[in-house]
Amino acid sequence: MNTILRKSVLGIAGLAFTGGVFAGPIAAHADTAHAATAGKPVAVAAVQGEQSTIGLDDEQTANVKAIIAATKKAGLPERAAVISIATSLQESKLENLGHLGDRNDHDSLGLFQQRPSSGWGTAEQITDPEYSTLAFLKGLKQVDGWQDMPLTKAAQTVQVSAYPDAYAQWEKQATDLVAKYWNS
């Protein structure tokens, strides 16, 4: 009985690790997304579902600007920033979260609630807004057709969340934030 339980736990842990590794930035694919997305507008074709919005303080606004700066550094268009900001709104409300003890999802940290144990980087790296955004964008670029798919599907493919549809509610606010700060 003890052996069966141990094998079951190890099997589940292995699946969780494997899922995190493949969802994380470790998988290497060619960077072909940039050429295909250059010059594409931020347009939100069809916002999915009811939209949420929150007021932002100075720290959250600084994190929006950091996500936009990292997106530009990666050479990606505004749509990538919209997906990144919507993802961060869902994962952390644009707060650079450290370890939250029992309130934490495993070892999730930072703006995107990335996990060191899943290959996203060290705790120090993941809590650096530029690094964590670039790591998220690296994962996004590996998603074939991310530029044209619904935001929630693109974000979910990178994040592998237990709540895959939750990203959609932030698309309007993320789009508005990118429109406001992209050229500032």
Phi, psi and chi 1 to 4 in degrees:
 res  aa     phi    psi   chi1   chi2   chi3   chi4
   1 MET       -  -45.9 -178.8   71.3  173.7      -
   2 ASN   -60.9  -39.1 -168.4   19.0      -      -
   3 THR   -66.0  -40.8  -57.6      -      -      -
   4 ILE   -64.1  -44.5  -67.2  171.5      -      -
   5 LEU   -61.6  -46.0  179.8   60.0      -      -
   6 ARG   -61.1  -43.6 -170.0  177.2   87.4 -118.2
   7 LYS   -65.2  -37.4  -74.2 -177.7  178.6 -179.9
   8 SER   -64.5  -45.7  -64.5      -      -      -
   9 VAL   -63.5  -44.7  168.8      -      -      -
  10 LEU   -64.2  -37.2  -70.2  174.2      -      -
  11 GLY   -64.0  -44.0      -      -      -      -
  12 ILE   -65.0  -43.2  -68.1  168.1      -      -
  13 ALA   -61.6  -39.6      -      -      -      -
  14 GLY   -64.5  -41.3      -      -      -      -
  15 LEU   -64.3  -41.9  -73.6  172.7      -      -
  16 ALA   -63.9  -42.7      -      -      -      -
  17 PHE   -64.9  -46.4  174.5   76.0      -      -
  18 THR   -60.3  -44.1  -58.3      -      -      -
  19 GLY   -59.9  -42.3      -      -      -      -
  20 GLY   -66.3  -39.6      -      -      -      -
  21 VAL   -64.3  -45.2  167.1      -      -      -
  22 PHE   -72.8  -28.1  -72.7  113.1      -      -
  23 ALA   -80.9  -26.8      -      -      -      -
  24 GLY   -75.5 -176.6      -      -      -      -
  25 PRO   -82.2   10.2   30.3  -35.7      -      -
  26 ILE   -75.3  -37.3  -67.4  174.5      -      -
  27 ALA   -61.7  131.9      -      -      -      -
  28 ALA  -102.8  125.2      -      -      -      -
  29 HIS  -134.3  158.6  -64.6  -79.8      -      -
  30 ALA   -65.3  145.9      -      -      -      -
  31 ASP   -89.6   83.4 -178.6    7.3      -      -
  32 THR  -105.9   -8.0   57.2      -      -      -
  33 ALA   -67.5  -33.1      -      -      -      -
  34 HIS   -61.5  -46.9  177.2  -95.7      -      -
  35 ALA   -62.2  -35.6      -      -      -      -
  36 ALA   -75.4  -19.5      -      -      -      -
  37 THR  -108.8   -5.3   61.0      -      -      -
  38 ALA   -58.4  126.8      -      -      -      -
  39 GLY    82.6   -1.0      -      -      -      -
  40 LYS   -70.5  140.2  -77.6 -151.6  172.7 -162.5
  41 PRO   -74.8  166.9   26.3  -32.9      -      -
  42 VAL   -75.4   -7.5  178.8      -      -      -
  43 ALA   -33.2  136.0      -      -      -      -
  44 VAL  -105.2  102.7  178.2      -      -      -
  45 ALA   -66.5  -51.6      -      -      -      -
  46 ALA  -148.2   99.5      -      -      -      -
  47 VAL   -65.5  131.8  173.3      -      -      -
  48 GLN   -88.6  124.6  -63.7  177.0  -30.1      -
  49 GLY    68.7 -173.3      -      -      -      -
  50 GLU   -67.8  145.2  -69.4 -173.8   35.4      -
  51 GLN  -103.8  145.8  -65.1  -65.5  -68.0      -
  52 SER  -111.1  158.9  -63.9      -      -      -
  53 THR  -150.2  147.2 -172.3      -      -      -
  54 ILE  -131.9  153.7   59.8  169.7      -      -
  55 GLY   -77.4  145.0      -      -      -      -
  56 LEU  -110.2  138.9  -56.4 -177.4      -      -
  57 ASP   -91.5 -177.0   63.2   20.7      -      -
  58 ASP   -61.3  -39.5  -69.0  -17.9      -      -
  59 GLU   -65.0  -44.2  176.8 -171.9   -5.0      -
  60 GLN   -65.4  -39.2  -68.1  164.0  -55.0      -
  61 THR   -64.8  -40.6  -59.5      -      -      -
  62 ALA   -61.9  -37.2      -      -      -      -
  63 ASN   -68.6  -36.0  -71.3  -29.2      -      -
  64 VAL   -59.0  -48.2  166.3      -      -      -
  65 LYS   -63.8  -36.3  -68.1  176.1 -179.9  178.6
  66 ALA   -66.5  -39.5      -      -      -      -
  67 ILE   -64.8  -42.6  -70.3  170.0      -      -
  68 ILE   -64.1  -44.1  -70.4  170.7      -      -
  69 ALA   -61.8  -42.1      -      -      -      -
  70 ALA   -66.6  -36.8      -      -      -      -
  71 THR   -63.1  -43.8  -56.5      -      -      -
  72 LYS   -64.0  -42.2  -71.6  178.8  177.4 -177.6
  73 LYS   -59.6  -36.6 -178.4  175.9 -175.5  174.6
  74 ALA   -76.2   -6.8      -      -      -      -
  75 GLY    74.9   25.5      -      -      -      -
  76 LEU  -103.2  158.9  -68.3  173.1      -      -
  77 PRO   -79.9  175.8   31.5  -37.3      -      -
  78 GLU   -56.5  -35.6  -66.0  173.2   52.0      -
  79 ARG   -58.0  -37.4 -179.2   67.6  178.3  160.3
  80 ALA   -64.6  -37.5      -      -      -      -
  81 ALA   -67.0  -39.2      -      -      -      -
  82 VAL   -61.1  -47.1  169.4      -      -      -
  83 ILE   -63.1  -41.6  -65.2  167.9      -      -
  84 SER   -64.7  -45.8  -60.7      -      -      -
  85 ILE   -67.4  -42.7  -69.8  169.4      -      -
  86 ALA   -60.9  -40.2      -      -      -      -
  87 THR   -63.5  -45.6  -59.3      -      -      -
  88 SER   -66.7  -35.8 -177.8      -      -      -
  89 LEU   -59.4  -42.8  -83.1  161.8      -      -
  90 GLN   -70.4  -45.0  175.2   58.4   32.5      -
  91 GLU   -74.2  -37.4  -63.8  -68.2  -14.2      -
  92 SER  -142.7    3.3   69.6      -      -      -
  93 LYS    57.7   34.6  -57.2  -62.0 -177.6  -87.4
  94 LEU    63.9   26.3  -72.3  164.4      -      -
  95 GLU  -105.8  137.4  -65.7  176.9   13.3      -
  96 ASN   -83.5   86.1 -164.0    5.2      -      -
  97 LEU   -80.6  134.4  -60.3  174.1      -      -
  98 GLY   -88.7 -164.8      -      -      -      -
  99 HIS   -69.2  129.7 -164.5  -69.1      -      -
 100 LEU  -107.0   18.2  -58.4  174.9      -      -
 101 GLY    62.6 -133.5      -      -      -      -
 102 ASP   -66.3  -19.7  -69.4  -19.5      -      -
 103 ARG   -83.0   -1.4  -63.8  175.3  -60.3  155.7
 104 ASN   -91.7  148.4 -138.4   39.8      -      -
 105 ASP   -86.9   96.3  179.4   22.5      -      -
 106 HIS    59.6 -117.6  -52.2  -72.8      -      -
 107 ASP  -116.7   32.6   57.1  -17.3      -      -
 108 SER   -69.4  137.3  -59.5      -      -      -
 109 LEU  -142.7  161.9  -58.9  168.5      -      -
 110 GLY    79.0 -167.4      -      -      -      -
 111 LEU   -64.9  -32.4  -65.0  172.1      -      -
 112 PHE  -107.9    5.1  -63.8   90.0      -      -
 113 GLN    52.1   50.3  -70.3  -65.3  -80.4      -
 114 GLN   -84.0  157.4  -64.5  158.6  -32.7      -
 115 ARG  -117.7  125.3  -61.5  178.7   60.1 -165.0
 116 PRO   -56.2  -38.8  -25.1   33.8      -      -
 117 SER   -68.4  -11.6   65.1      -      -      -
 118 SER  -104.4    8.8  -67.0      -      -      -
 119 GLY    91.0   13.4      -      -      -      -
 120 TRP   -77.4  -18.3  -73.6  100.5      -      -
 121 GLY   136.7 -175.7      -      -      -      -
 122 THR   -78.1  165.9   65.6      -      -      -
 123 ALA   -57.8  -40.3      -      -      -      -
 124 GLU   -63.5  -43.2 -176.6  176.5  -63.6      -
 125 GLN   -65.3  -46.0  -70.5  170.8  -37.3      -
 126 ILE   -64.5  -27.1  -69.5  170.3      -      -
 127 THR   -91.7    8.9   53.8      -      -      -
 128 ASP   -95.5  115.1  173.8  -32.1      -      -
 129 PRO   -54.8  -39.8  -29.0   37.6      -      -
 130 GLU   -65.8  -48.9  179.3 -178.2   -7.6      -
 131 TYR   -59.5  -49.1  177.2   92.2      -      -
 132 SER   -64.3  -36.5   63.9      -      -      -
 133 THR   -66.6  -45.6  -57.7      -      -      -
 134 LEU   -62.0  -36.6  -68.7  172.1      -      -
 135 ALA   -65.2  -44.1      -      -      -      -
 136 PHE   -60.8  -45.8  175.4   81.5      -      -
 137 LEU   -64.4  -35.1  -67.8  169.6      -      -
 138 LYS   -61.0  -42.9 -178.8  177.4  178.9 -178.0
 139 GLY   -65.0  -40.7      -      -      -      -
 140 LEU   -61.9  -42.4 -176.7   64.2      -      -
 141 LYS   -62.8  -20.7  -71.1 -170.4  -68.6 -173.4
 142 GLN   -81.5   -7.8  -65.2  171.5   11.8      -
 143 VAL   -90.1  110.2  177.3      -      -      -
 144 ASP   -59.9  125.1  -70.7  -25.3      -      -
 145 GLY    78.8   16.5      -      -      -      -
 146 TRP   -56.0  -30.9   66.6  -94.2      -      -
 147 GLN   -62.0  -29.9  -51.5   87.5  -27.4      -
 148 ASP  -110.6   -0.7  -60.0  -46.1      -      -
 149 MET   -92.9  161.1   66.0  178.1   53.0      -
 150 PRO   -55.7  142.1  -24.1   33.4      -      -
 151 LEU   -51.6  -46.2  179.0  144.5      -      -
 152 THR   -62.5  -35.0 -163.2      -      -      -
 153 LYS   -70.5  -41.6 -176.7  175.5  179.5 -174.6
 154 ALA   -63.1  -47.8      -      -      -      -
 155 ALA   -63.5  -44.0      -      -      -      -
 156 GLN   -63.9  -37.0  171.8   61.1    9.8      -
 157 THR   -62.6  -35.1  -56.1      -      -      -
 158 VAL   -79.9  -46.3  177.3      -      -      -
 159 GLN   -83.6  -30.3  -66.6  -66.4  103.6      -
 160 VAL    52.8   60.5 -168.7      -      -      -
 161 SER   -85.8  155.2  169.8      -      -      -
 162 ALA   -72.9  -14.1      -      -      -      -
 163 TYR  -124.5   73.7  -54.5   98.8      -      -
 164 PRO   -62.7  -25.4   22.6  -31.7      -      -
 165 ASP   -91.2   -5.0  -62.1  -36.4      -      -
 166 ALA   -68.3  -23.2      -      -      -      -
 167 TYR   -66.8  -30.5  -58.0  106.3      -      -
 168 ALA   -58.5  -33.8      -      -      -      -
 169 GLN   -64.8  -13.5   68.3 -176.3  -48.4      -
 170 TRP  -104.3    2.4  -58.3  106.3      -      -
 171 GLU   -61.9  -44.2 -173.0  161.4    8.2      -
 172 LYS   -63.8  -48.1  172.3   90.9  170.4   75.8
 173 GLN   -64.2  -40.7 -175.6  171.0   14.6      -
 174 ALA   -63.1  -41.8      -      -      -      -
 175 THR   -62.5  -43.9  -59.6      -      -      -
 176 ASP   -63.3  -40.0  -67.8  -14.3      -      -
 177 LEU   -66.4  -41.4  -70.7  166.9      -      -
 178 VAL   -65.4  -42.3  170.6      -      -      -
 179 ALA   -61.2  -36.7      -      -      -      -
 180 LYS   -74.5  -39.1 -178.2  174.9 -178.1  176.5
 181 TYR  -110.5   -7.9  -66.0  112.8      -      -
 182 TRP   -57.3  -42.3 -174.7  -96.7      -      -
 183 ASN  -100.4   13.2  -69.0  -43.3      -      -
 184 SER   -99.6      -   62.1      -      -      -
